[in-house]
Amino acid sequence: MDFVIGTHNPNKIVEFQRILGPLSVKIVPAELRKVEETGTTFAENAFLKASAACRETGKPAVADDSGLSVDVLGGAPGVYSARYAGEGASGEACVRKLLNALKDVPAEKRGAKFVCSICCVFPNGARITAQGECPGKIAYAPRGSGGFGYDPVFLAGPKTFAEMPPEEKDAISHRGRALRLFVEKLKKYKEQNHADW
């Protein structure tokens, strides 16, 4: 069975396919209407996107909402991570705004975490959810050429996400952790419902 992915972010599609591909879960992109992310949590926004994609396509739909939570900023940018520098702003603009907000913050107070909430909605109304987190710190300047969004300034150990090869990032990232948990829950759902895919 194909699962539609409820996102307009090509980088997320690549990560989903890379992590779920070996697990016999086929993710297919679809042309979907944009969903207004009005939730106050990552989980609420993931559900809004997955349920809209399921209604639109009639297929099981998977969506995630993820972002960066910085301790000294009270959890910001949080659910507004992609829009932190304004609607339609680039990832680089969001990074610049973040670094500017932290310019006088010492290393020991630059704690942060990436959070990813995943939701899968089935046409029969069933729902599977999973959440993953990755603790880290915010670097003083961007490093590395991989990844996207805040990856160049998110330190998970000595390296930023943008300095890690994809497999290394997937092994520890918030999305990698959430997707692996999601797969375990999906397997249980399949067994319990004798689903044929």
C-alpha positions as semicolon CSV with decimal commas, in nm:
position;residue;x (nm);y (nm);z (nm)
1;M;0,000;0,000;0,000
2;D;0,123;0,348;-0,083
3;F;0,126;0,617;0,181
4;V;0,085;0,976;0,069
5;I;0,314;1,228;0,237
6;G;0,149;1,550;0,344
7;T;0,429;1,800;0,286
8;H;0,542;2,055;0,029
9;N;0,902;2,034;0,152
10;P;1,115;1,832;-0,095
11;N;1,388;1,785;0,169
12;K;1,141;1,613;0,403
13;I;1,021;1,384;0,122
14;V;1,381;1,274;0,060
15;E;1,436;1,205;0,433
16;F;1,109;1,011;0,466
17;Q;1,187;0,796;0,161
18;R;1,547;0,738;0,273
19;I;1,451;0,627;0,626
20;L;1,131;0,436;0,543
21;G;1,241;0,284;0,209
22;P;1,437;-0,010;0,358
23;L;1,139;-0,088;0,583
24;S;0,903;-0,166;0,292
25;V;0,697;0,146;0,350
26;K;0,637;0,322;0,019
27;I;0,594;0,697;0,047
28;V;0,456;0,875;-0,257
29;P;0,443;1,253;-0,295
30;A;0,113;1,402;-0,409
31;E;0,001;1,741;-0,532
32;L;-0,184;1,863;-0,225
33;R;-0,346;2,186;-0,121
34;K;-0,147;2,378;0,138
35;V;-0,279;2,333;0,491
36;E;-0,285;2,620;0,735
37;E;-0,080;2,513;1,036
38;T;-0,298;2,655;1,312
39;G;-0,197;2,404;1,581
40;T;-0,016;2,514;1,896
41;T;0,194;2,195;1,909
42;F;0,393;1,993;1,656
43;A;0,151;1,701;1,709
44;E;-0,156;1,915;1,629
45;N;0,000;2,046;1,308
46;A;0,109;1,697;1,198
47;F;-0,250;1,576;1,244
48;L;-0,392;1,873;1,050
49;K;-0,163;1,797;0,753
50;A;-0,210;1,418;0,758
51;S;-0,590;1,432;0,790
52;A;-0,616;1,689;0,508
53;A;-0,395;1,475;0,280
54;C;-0,598;1,163;0,361
55;R;-0,927;1,340;0,285
56;E;-0,789;1,483;-0,040
57;T;-0,643;1,157;-0,177
58;G;-0,846;0,882;-0,008
59;K;-0,515;0,713;0,082
60;P;-0,336;0,667;0,413
61;A;-0,137;0,986;0,468
62;V;0,171;1,055;0,673
63;A;0,277;1,404;0,777
64;D;0,518;1,552;1,021
65;D;0,562;1,882;1,191
66;S;0,900;1,954;1,328
67;G;1,111;2,238;1,447
68;L;1,369;2,378;1,678
69;S;1,315;2,460;2,044
70;V;1,583;2,681;2,203
71;D;1,599;2,683;2,583
72;V;1,702;3,045;2,638
73;L;1,429;3,163;2,396
74;G;1,157;2,988;2,598
75;G;1,115;2,714;2,337
76;A;1,108;2,946;2,034
77;P;1,099;2,928;1,739
78;G;0,899;2,607;1,808
79;V;0,600;2,553;1,579
80;Y;0,698;2,873;1,397
81;S;1,045;2,739;1,302
82;A;0,983;2,753;0,925
83;R;0,824;3,099;0,956
84;Y;1,060;3,241;1,221
85;A;1,194;3,512;0,988
86;G;0,853;3,574;0,829
87;E;0,618;3,388;0,594
88;G;0,808;3,255;0,294
89;A;1,151;3,344;0,439
90;S;1,444;3,120;0,346
91;G;1,614;2,878;0,583
92;E;1,919;3,106;0,574
93;A;1,708;3,403;0,688
94;C;1,569;3,200;0,979
95;V;1,922;3,094;1,079
96;R;2,042;3,457;1,066
97;K;1,754;3,570;1,288
98;L;1,827;3,289;1,537
99;L;2,200;3,364;1,555
100;N;2,122;3,733;1,603
101;A;1,886;3,648;1,891
102;L;2,163;3,441;2,053
103;K;2,459;3,669;1,976
104;D;2,536;3,746;2,344
105;V;2,442;3,403;2,481
106;P;2,739;3,199;2,615
107;A;2,806;2,842;2,501
108;E;2,671;2,680;2,818
109;K;2,331;2,849;2,769
110;R;2,282;2,762;2,401
111;G;2,095;2,436;2,467
112;A;1,828;2,338;2,217
113;K;1,643;2,040;2,079
114;F;1,489;1,941;1,750
115;V;1,141;1,789;1,780
116;C;0,949;1,588;1,520
117;S;0,587;1,475;1,552
118;I;0,456;1,228;1,296
119;C;0,093;1,146;1,232
120;C;-0,055;0,889;0,997
121;V;-0,427;0,903;0,923
122;F;-0,606;0,615;0,749
123;P;-0,926;0,647;0,542
124;N;-1,107;0,442;0,810
125;G;-1,029;0,713;1,068
126;A;-0,751;0,523;1,245
127;R;-0,451;0,728;1,349
128;I;-0,089;0,650;1,442
129;T;0,133;0,909;1,608
130;A;0,499;0,917;1,707
131;Q;0,738;1,181;1,835
132;G;1,117;1,202;1,840
133;E;1,361;1,452;1,987
134;C;1,731;1,522;1,949
135;P;1,907;1,737;2,211
136;G;2,192;1,965;2,111
137;K;2,325;2,319;2,112
138;I;2,324;2,614;1,878
139;A;2,660;2,691;1,715
140;Y;2,792;3,048;1,681
141;A;2,801;3,028;1,300
142;P;2,674;2,794;1,027
143;R;2,894;2,492;0,949
144;G;2,860;2,222;0,684
145;S;2,691;2,199;0,347
146;G;2,438;1,919;0,402
147;G;2,089;1,915;0,545
148;F;1,842;2,204;0,540
149;G;1,678;2,461;0,765
150;Y;1,861;2,499;1,096
151;D;2,093;2,200;1,032
152;P;2,404;2,419;0,980
153;V;2,379;2,565;1,333
154;F;2,245;2,265;1,526
155;L;2,526;2,086;1,708
156;A;2,453;1,726;1,803
157;G;2,788;1,650;1,966
158;P;3,094;1,800;1,796
159;K;2,930;1,827;1,451
160;T;2,633;2,016;1,315
161;F;2,363;1,820;1,133
162;A;2,486;1,988;0,813
163;E;2,834;1,838;0,865
164;M;2,703;1,481;0,896
165;P;2,649;1,236;0,612
166;P;2,277;1,147;0,576
167;E;2,310;0,806;0,748
168;E;2,480;0,959;1,052
169;K;2,216;1,230;1,082
170;D;1,929;0,981;1,037
171;A;2,066;0,763;1,319
172;I;2,032;1,039;1,580
173;S;1,795;1,299;1,435
174;H;1,452;1,383;1,571
175;R;1,292;1,274;1,242
176;G;1,491;0,949;1,230
177;R;1,385;0,865;1,585
178;A;1,021;0,957;1,523
179;L;1,008;0,757;1,198
180;R;1,158;0,444;1,356
181;L;0,901;0,462;1,636
182;F;0,629;0,523;1,378
183;V;0,737;0,211;1,184
184;E;0,712;-0,003;1,500
185;K;0,359;0,129;1,563
186;L;0,270;0,079;1,196
187;K;0,381;-0,286;1,213
188;K;0,157;-0,341;1,519
189;Y;-0,134;-0,175;1,341
190;K;-0,079;-0,398;1,038
191;E;-0,075;-0,715;1,253
192;Q;-0,377;-0,616;1,462
193;N;-0,585;-0,522;1,160
194;H;-0,455;-0,794;0,927
195;A;-0,384;-0,517;0,678
196;D;-0,259;-0,630;0,341
197;W;0,022;-0,407;0,217
